[in-house]
Amino acid sequence: MTYLLTHFWAWGVSAFAVGLATALSVARRSERGPVSGWLVWFALAFAAGLPVAALELLPGRSGFWLETGLLLFPSFLAGAALGALIGGHSLRDNEGWAIGLIPLALMWLGADFLAGRSVEQDLKRKAASVIEKVGGDPAYLDVAGRDILLPRDAAKRAAAEAEIAHIPGVRRIADVDGLAGSAAKSFENAVTARRAAREDEASAPPASGVAPNGAEGPAQTPQNGQPPAANGGPGAASPAAPSGSAPKSKDQMRSGAKPAPTTPVAVAPELARPSGAASASSEPAPPAAPAASGPDQSEAERPIPASGELDVPTCQKALTAALAREPVRFSRRGAGVRRASTGALDKAIGLLQRCPQSEVEVRVRAEGGDRAARTLARDRAARVVDYLGHMGVERGRLSVAGESGRPVSKDAPESASGSGVDFQLSPRR
């Protein structure tokens, strides 16, 4: 109940205000006794609902709706009692309080539909984080009200169940045979996004350093904090020794054993120049190219993780790359998305599910610069938003921002307009 109070206190205050206003405006006493008939029936329903909620007899959203009703109804009665006292009425004048039940019922529905969805998203994000820590699949779960629906065949289920039980707000963990509805579609989208990320990682060229003399291999790291020896220095290679090989020891020369092969190393540019007269006419060797991996690797070159939550810049980069590989196309004469492009949107949904702390602006490139083309672009963006929301992306994160970029000609080929859809991510406020 403490978790509900932290999320529904504003709705409780609103119910209190409705009761207060109702009692101040209407004062009518029941002719049957000190308590009106409707109040008796509601009090009995409240008393019956308390043990049902305490014993968690109603599963999923039904139990959640019961809990919110048990929270708002006493707030309404408290406000009505205070309003009667402030207005100089008697608490027996409760017959007219029934008028306030209409806005109270609307408020109850609004709390369950609006705030209830944010509660489910919050619990789902926390449960997914816990499942990922224990080594399970963070996308293989669902939330109904305050119940976590965890399939029986989920990996690391026992460890995940033990950790999820400690999350504040979770009422219970329900066993299900599998995911259904939008949760199953979201899981498929997450799997598709992971597969695409692994394919991108596999198709990326391997990062390797290039030595100044043209040989491939990792760049040599100075040892003992000292730079490579210069010409004539203590560490300089002997003129008789070939480049890239170590001099033989006396024991090796006596026994005839061959020295172990050494890894090609990157030497200083001045040591790589030809000796003698040829060095005066030849160009100096280029400096060593930095390795493409390591702590100095740029953000744009880092591969996108195949699983786990993404920050906003990484998610934006992944979405841009996904839409570049698989563009979203619309019908030529309308705002509908082509059936062949739903796969691209499904991949985008899988990525958006991994960055829940972002807001998404959907833009569509206009085909022409006239007003009708801009209106069509906005309608297409609205269709994309509807599809994302229908497939499980929280609608509070989505907004239609109209057209994107420069308009293209209506007769231009499809390749000239790029993806046609642009997602602009920003941190959630």
C-alpha positions in Angstrom: 0.0 0.0 0.0 3.0 2.3 0.6 4.0 1.9 -3.0 0.5 2.9 -4.1 0.5 6.0 -1.9 3.7 7.2 -3.5 2.3 6.9 -7.0 -1.4 7.8 -6.4 -1.2 10.4 -3.7 -2.2 13.1 -6.2 -5.3 11.1 -7.2 -6.1 10.6 -3.5 -5.9 14.3 -2.9 -8.2 14.9 -5.9 -10.7 12.4 -4.5 -10.6 14.3 -1.1 -11.2 17.5 -2.9 -14.2 16.0 -4.8 -15.7 14.9 -1.5 -15.1 18.3 0.1 -16.7 20.2 -2.7 -19.7 17.8 -2.8 -20.5 18.1 0.9 -20.1 21.9 0.8 -22.6 22.2 -2.2 -25.1 19.5 -1.3 -26.6 18.8 2.1 -29.5 16.4 2.2 -30.4 14.0 5.0 -31.8 10.5 4.4 -35.3 9.8 5.6 -34.5 6.2 6.4 -31.9 6.8 9.2 -28.7 8.5 10.0 -26.9 6.7 7.1 -28.2 6.7 3.6 -28.7 3.5 1.7 -25.9 4.0 -0.9 -23.4 4.7 1.8 -24.3 1.4 3.6 -23.8 -0.7 0.5 -20.5 1.0 -0.4 -19.3 0.6 3.2 -20.1 -3.2 2.9 -18.3 -3.4 -0.4 -15.2 -1.6 1.1 -15.2 -4.0 4.0 -15.4 -7.0 1.7 -12.7 -5.7 -0.5 -10.1 -5.3 2.2 -9.5 -9.0 2.9 -9.6 -9.8 -0.8 -6.9 -7.2 -1.5 -4.9 -8.3 1.6 -5.0 -12.0 0.6 -4.2 -11.2 -3.1 -7.2 -13.2 -4.3 -7.7 -11.2 -7.5 -4.8 -11.5 -10.0 -3.2 -9.0 -12.3 -5.0 -5.8 -13.2 -8.2 -6.8 -11.4 -6.4 -6.8 -8.1 -4.7 -3.5 -9.0 -8.0 -1.8 -9.7 -9.4 -3.1 -6.4 -6.5 -1.6 -4.6 -6.9 1.8 -6.2 -10.6 1.8 -5.4 -9.9 1.0 -1.8 -7.5 4.0 -1.7 -9.7 6.6 -3.4 -13.1 5.8 -1.7 -12.0 6.6 1.9 -10.2 9.7 0.7 -13.6 10.8 -0.8 -15.4 10.1 2.4 -12.9 12.0 4.5 -13.2 15.0 2.2 -17.0 14.9 2.4 -17.0 14.7 6.2 -14.6 17.7 6.5 -16.8 19.6 4.0 -19.9 18.9 6.1 -18.2 20.2 9.2 -16.8 23.3 7.5 -20.2 24.1 6.0 -22.0 23.8 9.3 -23.9 20.7 8.3 -24.4 17.4 10.1 -22.7 14.2 9.2 -26.1 12.8 8.8 -26.6 15.0 5.8 -24.9 12.3 3.6 -27.7 11.5 1.2 -26.5 14.2 -1.3 -22.9 12.9 -1.2 -23.9 10.3 -3.8 -23.6 13.0 -6.5 -19.8 13.0 -6.0 -19.6 9.3 -6.9 -19.8 10.2 -10.6 -16.6 12.3 -10.7 -15.0 9.8 -8.3 -15.7 6.9 -10.6 -14.3 8.9 -13.6 -11.2 9.7 -11.5 -10.8 6.0 -10.5 -10.8 5.0 -14.2 -8.4 7.7 -15.1 -6.0 6.7 -12.3 -6.1 3.1 -13.4 -5.6 3.8 -17.1 -3.0 6.6 -16.8 -1.1 6.2 -13.6 -1.5 2.4 -13.8 0.4 2.2 -17.0 3.3 4.2 -15.6 3.3 1.8 -12.6 3.5 -1.2 -14.9 6.4 0.4 -16.9 8.3 1.2 -13.7 8.0 -2.3 -12.4 8.8 -3.9 -15.7 12.0 -1.8 -16.0 13.1 -2.7 -12.5 12.3 -6.4 -13.0 14.2 -6.5 -16.4 17.2 -4.9 -14.7 17.2 -7.6 -12.0 16.8 -10.4 -14.5 19.7 -9.1 -16.6 21.9 -9.0 -13.5 21.3 -12.7 -12.7 22.0 -13.7 -16.3 18.4 -14.1 -17.7 16.6 -12.5 -20.6 15.4 -9.0 -19.6 12.8 -9.0 -22.3 11.2 -12.3 -21.4 8.6 -11.0 -18.9 5.4 -9.1 -18.6 3.6 -7.0 -15.9 -0.1 -7.0 -15.1 -1.0 -4.4 -12.5 1.6 -5.1 -9.8 2.1 -8.7 -10.7 5.2 -9.9 -12.6 4.4 -12.5 -15.2 7.5 -14.7 -15.5 7.3 -17.7 -17.9 8.1 -21.1 -16.5 10.8 -21.8 -19.1 12.6 -18.5 -18.4 16.4 -18.8 -17.9 17.7 -18.4 -14.4 14.1 -18.3 -13.2 14.7 -19.2 -9.6 17.4 -16.6 -9.1 15.3 -14.0 -10.8 12.2 -14.8 -8.8 14.2 -14.4 -5.5 15.5 -11.0 -6.6 12.3 -9.7 -8.0 10.5 -10.4 -4.7 12.6 -7.7 -3.1 11.5 -5.0 -5.6 9.3 -2.4 -3.9 5.8 -2.4 -5.3 5.8 -6.0 -6.7 2.7 -7.8 -5.3 3.5 -11.3 -6.4 5.3 -13.3 -9.2 2.9 -15.3 -11.3 3.8 -18.4 -13.3 2.7 -18.4 -16.9 3.3 -20.8 -19.8 4.4 -18.0 -22.1 4.0 -14.4 -23.1 0.9 -13.3 -25.0 -0.3 -10.2 -26.8 1.8 -7.1 -26.9 4.4 -8.7 -24.5 5.1 -11.5 -26.9 5.4 -9.1 -29.8 7.8 -6.9 -27.7 9.9 -10.0 -27.0 10.1 -10.9 -30.7 11.1 -7.3 -31.4 13.9 -7.5 -28.8 15.1 -10.8 -30.2 15.2 -9.3 -33.7 17.1 -6.2 -32.5 19.6 -8.4 -30.7 20.1 -10.5 -33.8 20.6 -7.4 -36.0 23.2 -6.1 -33.4 25.1 -9.4 -33.5 25.1 -9.3 -37.3 26.4 -5.8 -37.3 29.2 -6.8 -34.9 30.1 -9.8 -37.0 30.1 -7.8 -40.2 32.3 -5.0 -38.7 35.9 -5.1 -40.0 38.4 -6.3 -37.3 40.4 -3.5 -35.6 44.1 -3.8 -36.0 47.1 -1.5 -35.7 49.4 -0.9 -38.7 53.1 -0.7 -38.2 55.1 2.1 -39.9 56.8 -0.3 -42.3 53.5 -1.6 -43.6 53.3 -4.8 -41.6 50.0 -5.4 -39.8 50.0 -6.1 -36.1 49.5 -4.4 -32.8 51.6 -1.4 -32.1 54.4 -1.9 -29.6 53.9 -0.5 -26.2 57.0 1.0 -24.5 58.1 -1.0 -21.6 59.4 0.3 -18.2 58.0 3.7 -19.2 61.0 4.2 -21.7 60.5 5.1 -25.4 62.0 2.9 -28.1 65.7 3.3 -28.4 67.0 5.8 -31.0 69.9 5.1 -33.4 73.0 4.3 -31.5 71.2 4.0 -28.2 71.4 1.1 -25.8 68.3 -0.6 -27.3 69.2 0.0 -31.0 69.2 -3.0 -33.2 72.5 -4.2 -34.5 73.3 -3.5 -38.1 74.0 -7.1 -38.7 70.6 -8.2 -37.3 67.8 -8.3 -39.8 64.8 -6.1 -39.2 62.0 -7.7 -37.1 64.3 -10.5 -35.6 66.2 -10.8 -32.3 70.0 -11.5 -32.3 71.0 -15.1 -31.5 72.6 -15.8 -28.2 75.9 -17.7 -27.9 74.2 -20.9 -26.6 71.8 -20.9 -29.5 74.7 -20.5 -32.0 76.6 -23.4 -30.4 73.7 -25.8 -30.3 72.4 -24.8 -33.6 68.9 -24.2 -32.2 66.8 -21.6 -34.0 65.5 -18.7 -32.0 61.8 -18.4 -31.3 60.0 -16.3 -33.8 59.2 -12.8 -32.6 56.1 -10.7 -33.2 56.6 -7.9 -35.6 56.8 -4.6 -33.7 56.3 -1.0 -34.6 59.6 0.9 -34.5 60.2 4.6 -34.6 59.9 6.2 -38.0 63.5 7.2 -38.1 64.6 3.6 -37.5 62.5 2.4 -40.4 64.3 4.6 -43.0 66.7 3.0 -45.4 70.4 3.5 -44.5 73.1 5.0 -46.6 72.6 7.2 -49.7 69.1 5.8 -50.3 67.9 7.4 -47.1 68.5 10.9 -48.5 66.2 10.4 -51.4 63.5 8.3 -49.8 60.4 9.6 -48.0 60.1 9.1 -44.3 57.8 6.3 -43.2 54.4 7.4 -42.0 53.7 7.4 -38.2 51.9 4.4 -36.7 48.2 4.5 -37.0 46.3 4.3 -33.7 44.5 1.0 -32.9 40.8 1.0 -33.5 40.0 -0.6 -30.1 40.8 0.3 -26.6 40.0 3.2 -24.2 40.8 5.8 -26.9 38.3 4.4 -29.3 35.7 6.9 -30.5 32.1 6.6 -29.5 31.0 6.2 -33.2 33.3 3.1 -33.6 32.1 1.2 -30.5 29.8 -1.7 -31.3 26.3 -1.5 -29.9 25.7 -4.1 -27.1 23.4 -7.0 -28.1 21.4 -6.8 -24.9 20.8 -4.6 -21.9 19.6 -1.0 -21.5 21.0 1.6 -23.7 21.7 5.3 -23.1 20.1 7.9 -25.3 23.1 8.6 -27.6 23.8 4.9 -28.2 20.1 4.2 -28.8 19.9 7.2 -31.3 22.9 5.8 -33.1 21.4 2.3 -33.3 18.1 3.6 -34.6 19.7 5.7 -37.2 21.8 2.7 -38.4 18.8 0.4 -38.4 16.7 2.8 -40.5 19.6 3.3 -42.9 19.9 -0.4 -43.5 16.2 -1.1 -43.7 14.2 2.0 -44.7 10.5 2.5 -43.8 8.3 3.1 -46.9 4.8 4.4 -47.2 2.1 3.9 -49.7 2.3 6.2 -52.7 -1.1 7.8 -52.3 -1.8 7.6 -48.5 -0.4 7.7 -45.0 -0.3 3.9 -44.5 3.0 2.0 -43.9 3.8 -0.6 -46.4 3.5 -4.2 -45.1 7.1 -4.9 -46.1 8.3 -2.0 -43.8 6.7 -3.3 -40.6 9.8 -5.4 -40.0 11.9 -2.2 -39.9 9.5 -0.7 -37.4 9.6 -3.8 -35.3 13.4 -3.6 -35.1 13.0 0.1 -34.0 10.5 -1.0 -31.3 13.0 -3.5 -30.0 15.6 -0.8 -29.6 13.2 1.7 -28.1 12.3 -0.9 -25.4 15.9 -0.9 -24.4 16.1 2.9 -23.8 13.0 3.5 -21.7 14.4 6.8 -20.3 14.0 8.6 -23.6 11.3 10.6 -25.4 10.8 10.0 -29.1 9.8 12.5 -31.7 8.7 10.9 -35.0 9.3 12.8 -38.2 8.6 11.9 -41.8 10.1 13.4 -44.8 7.6 15.4 -46.9 7.2 14.6 -50.6 7.1 18.1 -51.9 7.1 21.5 -50.4 3.4 22.4 -50.5 1.0 22.4 -47.6 -0.6 19.1 -48.7 2.7 17.3 -48.6 3.5 18.6 -45.1 0.1 17.5 -43.9 0.6 14.1 -45.4 4.0 13.8 -43.7 2.4 14.6 -40.4 -0.3 12.0 -40.9 2.3 9.4 -41.7 4.2 10.3 -38.5 1.0 9.9 -36.6 0.5 6.4 -38.2 4.0 5.4 -37.1 3.3 6.7 -33.5 0.0 4.6 -33.5 1.9 1.5 -34.6 4.6 2.0 -32.0 2.1 2.5 -29.2 0.0 -0.5 -30.3 3.1 -2.7 -30.2 4.1 -1.9 -26.7 6.0 1.4 -26.7 4.7 3.7 -23.9 2.5 6.3 -25.6 3.6 9.0 -23.1 7.1 8.8 -24.7 5.9 9.3 -28.3 5.1 12.6 -30.1 4.5 13.6 -33.7 6.9 16.3 -34.8 5.8 16.6 -38.5 8.1 16.6 -41.5 11.8 15.9 -41.3 14.6 17.4 -43.4 14.3 18.9 -46.8 11.3 17.9 -48.9 11.9 15.7 -51.9 10.1 15.7 -55.2 7.0 13.5 -55.6 8.5 12.0 -58.7 11.9 11.3 -57.1 13.0 7.6 -56.7 12.5 6.0 -53.3 16.3 5.8 -52.8 16.5 9.6 -52.9 14.3 10.1 -49.8 16.3 7.8 -47.5 14.3 6.1 -44.8 11.4 8.5 -44.8 11.1 8.1 -41.0 13.4 9.8 -38.5 13.4 9.2 -34.7 14.7 12.0 -32.6 15.5 10.9 -29.0 15.9 13.1 -26.0 16.2 12.4 -22.2 12.9 11.8 -20.6 11.7 14.7 -18.4 
